[in-house]
Amino acid sequence: EPFAMPVKAARRSGLWTLGCCLLLLALGAQAAYQYRGELAATLPPTRPWLEEACLALGCTVGLPQQPRAISIEASDMQVADPARPAVITLTATLRNHAPTAVGYPALDIVLTNTKDHTLARRIFLPDEYLEPGVNARAGFAANAELTVRLTLDSQDLGPAGFRLDLLPAPVPAR
């Protein structure tokens, strides 16, 4: 047989194929580990398998952090009590435009003066702004809306305005 592959070359070819398959499996496992939150949100039947794997690996399966999928529909800052002008209430309405539940974002609030210069800045985590009884681990449901109210003591800063931005929040503990 003039076109027959020598046994040594065939064995080498088989080892290369096996090695490539093992590397592809390792790459798939790394991708599943890295994107486990997105995978669980997009394909809910994978969540139990991913959670079981994370028990062995010491990780958690959180919700995807996608603050860009959440929009600030409205926001307002008012003096809460005229007798105490330093106490202000910030109200914001957020909407999740993602097709699946996502992790609640962190709220980055910057108080500004009349020239839009920063007077103070604070980042609020979901556990600090969500109403009592709301499970942060359950996530911000797809196409849902959330109204946030925060009471802030601006002390003697005298803020004239504010900026509000959404940031990825750390995954809440179990």
Disulfide bonds with the S-S distance in Angstrom:
Cys54-Cys59 2.09
